[in-house]
Amino acid sequence: GREPLVAGSDRLTYQDLEDRSNSLANTLIEHGVEYGDRVAVMMDNGSKCVTAIWAALKAGGIFLVINPTTKQHKTEYILNDCGATALITQSSKWKSVSGAALGCPSLRCVILAGKESAAPEGFSAEMIPWDEALKSTASRPGIRTIDIDLASLVYTSGTTGNPKGVMMTHRNMISASTSITTYLDNVSQDIILNALPLSFDYGLYQVIMAAQFGGKVVLEKSFTYPYAIINKLREEKVTGFPVVPTMLTILLNLKDIQHEEFEHLRYITNTAAALPVSHIRKFREYFPDVTVYSMYGLTECKRVSYLPPEMIDEKPSSVGKGMPNEQVYLVDDEGNVIDKPNIPGELVVRGGNVSRGYWGKPEETARILKEGKYPWEKVLYTGDIFEMDRDGYLYFISRKDDIIKSRGEKVSPREIENVLYMLDDVMEAAVTGVPDELLGEAIKVYLRLAEGSQLTEKDILRHCASNLEDFMVPQSVEIRDSLPKTSSGKITKKGI
């Protein structure tokens, strides 16, 4: 059969994926996973991670992919927040994950890939080696979820500092996937190279979309070795390549990149931060035959808009219009629709891709899902301020709250501030986003330290790196004698 999945030395056919995910699903069911239960997957990009996702769905469960760089306290929070029944992970992560698993009473089983690892003392969930878990029958479980059931939770940063699980139904995911594959003109001959983590919905959907249009995904663990990726693009005859601005910058700065030939590459996509116009121009000059799709989205509805590729030279700083089967409009602070061009307003999204809100957080859900123009709907208030030109094209202006958008992930300043306050010498901390061509926003820290403190910028960044996911680690630290305050004595970021 065809090989829809290539990951490292693994090359899996549809039959391989079907059999493995069925066996794994049957093992999950045997060990207590019931209809609607949450199955956490914490693995590096690879064939096992994809198998685990399909297995969770086949077992009638709801999957969540946790970024493998997530630290123990946050993993534990996420597992407990959604009440996970099962955890699928790998032995190289077990050292940091076992503590989190131990702190999650709802866990019934852990499936562990890699070398056998010991359970922590007092651990009641059953531990099953990956190879054992694949020994169950390969016949498809008889469970049939329906389209209004949840398919996945995607955890994203919240203003309070704790992550929130965005609830995506099967219908939400298929709706988003159908719209995206429609405007990308995907066909079964397409081969997508994905170096984005599957915990990031942009990476995850590459797998979902390829399954939908019958294409192939070449999964890479990361973008750490750009020359290896360039070779892969050629060897695997890749036709579609999703990137974020940092990746494109690295590529464009490689020596002699303009002389590279990617004869099969049909398109690249970009979401997360907007692509700097200079990058678009350079890429178009080097690779005139490759179509560029500039896009914008947010986890709460997956994707919002794309710029039709023929407009890329005319409106390079726009993220385009709403995608197929979706409508968008701007509202003012009172919620009135803005019908004149070039007036900033909050972007509102209506469509089948709009999620069900946040797991177990009805108040926070009510803040983003509100009554729409029509009595039968709830629409998504994105919290992002845009302007729309007279042709209906969207231009991102800023976030409404203080959430930082860096590398396309939402970053909560509060979460980073909490980590900084773990250091005894930190008296006052304020974290803000500063405009950055590559990241959208770079994360900057302002601190007042205890008198006589010996802490350096390096110490502080090292501390952040050992307590935060990669994408949350600040880019710079500024130490000050004092931070601006409001009249009530609260630290304010306005005057920084």
C-alpha positions in Angstrom: 0.0 0.0 0.0 1.0 3.7 -0.1 3.0 5.2 2.6 1.1 8.1 4.1 3.6 8.5 7.0 7.4 8.8 6.9 9.2 9.6 10.2 12.9 9.0 10.6 13.5 5.4 9.5 9.8 4.5 9.9 7.7 4.3 6.7 4.1 3.3 7.5 1.4 2.3 5.0 -2.3 3.0 5.7 -2.6 -0.6 6.7 0.2 -0.3 9.3 -1.4 2.8 10.8 -4.8 1.2 10.8 -3.5 -2.1 12.5 -1.3 -0.4 15.0 -3.8 2.3 16.1 -6.6 -0.4 16.3 -4.4 -2.6 18.6 -3.5 0.4 20.7 -7.1 1.5 20.9 -8.2 -2.0 22.1 -5.4 -1.9 24.8 -6.7 1.5 26.0 -10.3 0.1 26.2 -9.1 -3.0 28.1 -7.4 -0.7 30.6 -10.4 1.5 31.4 -10.6 4.2 28.6 -14.3 4.8 28.1 -16.3 6.9 25.6 -15.3 10.6 26.1 -12.3 9.9 28.3 -9.2 12.0 27.9 -6.0 10.4 26.5 -2.8 12.5 26.9 0.0 12.0 24.4 3.4 13.3 25.3 5.9 12.3 22.7 8.3 13.7 20.2 7.1 13.9 16.6 7.2 10.4 15.1 5.1 7.5 13.9 4.3 6.5 17.5 2.8 9.9 18.3 0.6 9.7 15.2 -0.5 6.1 16.0 -1.4 7.2 19.6 -3.6 10.1 18.3 -5.6 7.8 16.0 -5.8 5.1 18.8 -7.3 7.6 21.3 -10.0 8.5 18.7 -10.7 4.9 17.8 -11.1 4.1 21.5 -13.9 6.8 21.6 -11.6 9.1 23.6 -10.5 12.7 23.3 -6.8 13.2 22.7 -4.5 15.9 23.9 -0.9 16.3 22.7 1.3 17.8 25.4 4.5 19.6 24.2 7.4 17.2 25.1 9.3 20.2 26.5 6.6 20.9 29.1 7.9 20.9 32.7 6.5 18.6 35.5 4.3 21.1 37.3 2.5 22.2 34.2 2.1 18.7 32.9 0.5 17.7 36.2 -1.8 20.7 36.0 -2.9 19.7 32.5 -3.5 16.0 33.3 -5.6 17.0 36.3 -7.4 19.8 34.6 -8.9 17.4 32.0 -8.9 14.3 34.3 -6.9 12.2 31.9 -7.5 8.4 32.1 -4.5 7.4 30.0 -1.1 8.8 29.2 1.0 7.7 26.2 4.6 8.8 26.5 8.2 7.6 26.0 10.9 6.5 28.4 13.2 9.5 27.6 10.5 11.7 29.0 9.5 9.5 31.9 11.9 11.1 34.4 10.1 14.4 34.3 6.6 13.0 33.5 6.5 10.3 36.2 6.1 12.9 38.9 3.2 14.5 37.0 1.6 11.2 36.5 1.9 10.3 40.2 0.1 13.5 41.0 -2.9 12.7 38.7 -5.4 10.3 40.5 -7.6 9.9 37.4 -4.9 8.0 35.5 -5.7 4.3 35.0 -2.8 3.4 32.6 0.4 4.6 31.1 1.7 3.3 27.8 5.5 3.8 27.6 7.6 3.6 24.4 11.3 2.9 24.7 13.2 1.1 27.3 11.3 -0.2 30.4 11.1 2.3 33.2 10.2 1.8 36.8 6.9 3.2 38.2 7.3 5.8 40.9 6.6 4.6 44.5 2.9 4.5 45.3 1.9 4.7 41.6 -1.4 2.9 41.1 -1.9 3.2 37.3 -0.9 0.3 35.2 2.3 0.6 33.1 2.3 -1.1 29.8 5.3 -1.2 27.4 4.5 0.0 23.9 5.3 -3.3 22.3 2.9 -5.1 24.7 0.2 -2.5 23.9 0.4 -3.3 20.2 -0.3 -7.0 20.9 -4.1 -6.6 21.3 -6.3 -7.6 18.4 -6.0 -5.3 15.3 -9.7 -5.4 14.6 -11.3 -1.9 14.8 -13.1 -1.2 18.1 -16.9 -1.1 17.6 -17.1 2.3 19.3 -18.7 5.0 17.1 -18.4 8.6 18.3 -20.6 11.2 16.5 -19.6 14.6 15.1 -20.6 16.7 18.1 -18.4 14.7 20.4 -15.0 16.2 21.4 -12.1 14.9 19.4 -9.3 16.8 21.1 -8.2 19.3 23.6 -5.5 21.8 22.7 -4.0 23.6 25.7 -3.2 27.2 25.2 -2.0 29.9 27.7 -4.5 31.9 29.6 -4.4 35.4 31.2 -4.5 33.8 34.7 -1.3 32.0 34.0 -2.9 28.5 33.9 -3.3 26.8 30.5 -6.8 26.3 29.2 -7.9 23.3 27.1 -9.6 24.4 23.9 -12.4 21.9 23.1 -12.5 20.8 19.5 -15.3 18.5 18.3 -14.9 16.1 15.4 -17.1 18.5 13.4 -14.9 21.5 14.4 -11.7 19.7 13.2 -13.2 18.3 10.0 -14.7 21.8 9.2 -11.3 23.5 9.7 -9.4 20.8 7.8 -11.9 20.8 4.9 -11.7 24.6 4.6 -7.8 24.6 4.7 -7.4 21.7 2.2 -9.9 23.4 -0.1 -7.9 26.7 -0.4 -4.6 24.9 -0.5 -6.0 22.8 -3.4 -4.6 19.6 -1.8 -4.7 16.4 -3.7 -3.7 12.8 -2.8 -0.3 13.3 -4.6 0.7 16.0 -2.1 3.6 15.3 0.2 3.9 17.6 3.2 7.0 18.0 5.3 6.1 18.9 8.9 8.8 20.0 11.3 6.4 21.7 13.7 5.5 19.9 17.0 2.2 17.9 16.9 1.4 19.7 20.2 1.1 22.9 18.2 -2.2 22.8 16.2 -0.5 24.0 13.0 1.7 20.8 13.2 -1.1 18.6 14.3 -3.4 19.5 11.4 -0.8 18.6 8.8 -1.4 15.0 9.9 -5.2 15.4 10.1 -5.4 17.1 6.7 -3.2 14.5 4.9 -5.4 11.8 6.2 -8.4 13.6 4.8 -7.0 14.1 1.3 -5.1 10.8 1.2 -1.7 12.5 1.0 1.7 11.8 2.7 3.3 13.5 5.7 7.1 13.4 6.3 7.5 14.1 10.0 10.6 15.7 11.4 11.3 16.0 15.1 12.3 19.7 14.8 13.9 22.3 12.6 17.2 22.2 14.4 19.2 21.0 11.4 18.1 23.1 8.4 20.4 21.4 5.9 18.8 18.0 6.8 15.4 19.5 6.1 16.5 20.9 2.8 17.8 17.4 1.8 14.5 15.9 2.9 12.5 18.4 0.8 14.4 17.1 -2.2 14.7 13.4 -1.4 11.0 13.0 -0.5 9.8 15.2 -3.4 7.9 17.4 -0.9 5.1 19.5 -2.4 3.9 21.4 0.7 6.0 22.9 3.5 4.4 24.7 6.5 6.7 27.2 8.2 6.7 29.9 10.9 8.7 33.1 10.3 11.8 31.9 12.4 12.1 28.9 10.1 11.9 30.9 7.0 14.5 33.4 8.3 17.0 30.5 9.0 16.4 29.1 5.5 16.8 32.5 3.7 20.0 33.1 5.6 21.7 29.8 4.6 24.6 30.1 2.3 23.7 29.7 -1.4 20.1 29.0 -0.6 19.0 30.9 -3.8 20.8 28.2 -5.9 18.8 25.3 -4.3 16.4 23.6 -6.6 13.1 22.3 -5.1 11.5 21.2 -8.3 8.5 19.4 -6.6 7.7 22.1 -4.0 4.3 23.6 -4.9 3.6 25.8 -1.9 4.7 27.0 1.5 2.3 28.1 4.2 2.9 30.5 7.0 0.9 31.2 10.1 1.9 32.2 13.7 3.4 35.6 13.3 3.0 37.5 10.0 5.9 37.0 7.6 8.0 40.2 7.3 7.4 41.7 3.9 11.2 41.7 3.2 11.2 37.9 3.7 8.3 37.4 1.3 10.0 39.5 -1.3 13.3 37.6 -0.9 11.6 34.2 -1.0 9.5 35.1 -4.1 12.7 36.3 -5.8 14.6 33.0 -5.0 11.7 30.6 -5.6 9.3 32.3 -8.0 7.5 29.0 -8.8 6.6 28.3 -5.2 3.1 29.6 -4.1 3.2 31.4 -0.7 0.1 31.3 1.6 0.1 33.9 4.4 -2.4 32.8 7.0 -3.7 33.7 10.4 -5.4 31.6 13.0 -5.9 31.0 16.7 -6.4 27.8 18.6 -10.0 28.6 19.5 -11.1 28.1 15.9 -7.9 26.6 14.3 -7.6 28.9 11.3 -9.3 32.1 10.4 -8.0 33.5 7.1 -5.6 33.2 4.2 -4.3 35.6 1.6 -5.0 34.4 -1.9 -1.5 33.7 -3.3 -2.1 36.0 -6.3 -2.4 38.9 -3.9 0.9 38.3 -2.1 2.9 40.9 -4.0 0.0 43.5 -3.9 -0.9 43.2 -0.2 2.1 41.4 1.4 1.3 42.6 5.0 -2.3 41.3 5.0 -3.4 37.9 6.3 -6.2 37.9 3.7 -9.9 37.1 4.1 -11.9 34.5 6.0 -11.3 31.0 4.6 -14.0 29.0 2.8 -17.2 28.1 4.8 -16.5 30.9 7.4 -17.4 34.5 7.9 -15.5 37.2 9.7 -16.2 40.8 10.7 -14.9 43.5 13.1 -16.8 45.0 16.1 -16.1 48.1 18.2 -15.9 48.1 22.1 -19.7 48.0 22.3 -20.0 45.0 20.0 -21.4 47.0 17.1 -20.3 45.8 13.6 -17.8 48.2 12.0 -18.9 48.7 8.4 -16.3 51.3 7.3 -12.8 50.4 6.1 -9.6 51.0 8.0 -11.1 51.3 11.5 -9.6 49.0 14.1 -11.9 46.6 15.8 -12.0 43.1 17.4 -12.2 40.3 14.9 -15.2 38.0 15.3 -15.4 34.6 13.6 -18.5 32.5 12.7 -18.2 29.0 11.3 -18.2 25.3 11.9 -14.5 25.6 13.0 -15.4 27.6 16.1 -14.5 25.5 19.1 -16.8 24.7 22.1 -14.7 26.9 24.4 -12.5 25.9 27.3 -12.7 22.6 29.2 -14.2 23.1 32.6 -14.1 26.9 32.4 -17.6 28.2 31.7 -16.9 31.8 32.7 -13.8 32.0 30.4 -15.8 30.3 27.6 -18.6 32.9 27.9 -16.0 35.6 27.4 -15.0 34.4 24.0 -18.2 32.7 22.7 -21.0 35.3 22.6 -24.4 35.8 20.9 -23.8 36.5 17.2 -25.8 38.5 14.6 -28.4 35.7 14.4 -30.4 34.0 17.1 -29.2 30.5 16.3 -25.5 31.0 16.9 -22.5 31.7 19.2 -19.6 33.4 17.5 -15.9 33.7 18.5 -14.6 37.0 19.9 -10.9 36.5 19.1 -9.4 39.2 21.3 -7.3 40.3 18.3 -7.6 43.8 17.0 -7.6 44.1 13.2 -8.2 46.6 10.5 -10.0 45.7 7.2 -9.3 47.6 4.0 -12.0 48.6 1.5 -11.4 45.3 -0.4 -12.1 43.3 2.8 -8.5 42.3 3.5 -7.4 41.9 7.1 -4.4 43.5 8.8 -3.4 42.5 12.3 -2.9 45.4 14.8 -2.5 44.0 18.3 -3.9 41.8 21.1 -6.7 43.2 23.2 -5.5 41.6 26.5 -1.9 41.3 27.6 -1.4 37.8 26.2 1.8 37.8 24.1 1.7 36.0 20.7 5.2 34.6 20.1 6.0 32.1 17.4 2.2 31.6 17.0 1.8 30.3 20.5 0.0 32.3 23.1 2.2 33.2 26.0 0.9 34.3 29.4 3.0 37.1 31.0 1.6 36.0 34.3 2.9 32.4 33.9 6.5 33.7 33.2 6.2 36.2 36.1 5.3 33.4 38.5 8.4 31.5 37.4 10.6 34.6 37.9 9.2 35.1 41.5 10.5 31.6 42.4 13.9 33.3 42.5 14.4 34.8 46.0 16.2 37.9 44.7 13.4 38.9 42.3 11.4 41.7 44.1 9.3 42.9 41.1 8.8 41.4 37.7 6.9 42.6 34.6 6.9 40.6 31.3 5.8 42.2 28.0 5.8 41.4 24.3 7.9 43.7 22.1 7.3 43.8 18.3 9.7 41.4 16.6 9.9 40.7 12.8 10.5 36.9 13.3 8.5 36.0 16.4 5.6 38.4 16.0 6.4 39.4 19.6 9.6 38.8 21.5 9.3 38.2 25.2 11.0 40.8 27.4 11.5 40.8 31.1 11.8 43.8 33.4 13.0 43.1 37.0 13.9 44.9 40.2 16.2 42.7 42.2 17.0 42.6 46.0 19.7 45.0 47.0 23.2 43.5 46.5 21.8 40.7 44.4 24.4 38.9 42.2 21.9 37.5 39.7 22.8 38.1 36.1 20.7 38.1 32.9 22.2 34.7 32.1 21.1 33.2 35.5 17.6 34.5 35.0 17.3 33.1 31.4 18.7 29.8 32.6 16.2 29.6 35.4 13.4 30.4 32.8 14.7 27.7 30.5 14.5 25.1 33.2 11.0 26.0 34.2 9.2 26.9 31.0 8.5 25.4 27.6 10.9 26.4 24.9 8.6 29.0 23.3 7.9 30.8 26.6 11.6 31.5 27.4 12.2 35.2 27.3 14.5 36.7 24.7 15.9 39.5 26.9 16.1 40.7 30.5 16.4 44.3 31.7 17.2 45.0 35.3 16.0 48.3 36.7 16.0 50.2 40.0 12.2 50.4 40.0 9.2 49.5 37.9 6.3 51.9 37.2 3.3 51.5 39.5 -0.4 52.6 39.4 -1.8 54.9 42.1 -2.9 51.7 44.0 0.7 50.4 43.9 0.3 47.7 41.3 3.1 47.2 38.8 2.0 48.7 35.4 3.4 47.8 32.0 2.1 51.0 30.4 5.0 53.2 31.5 7.8 50.6 30.9 
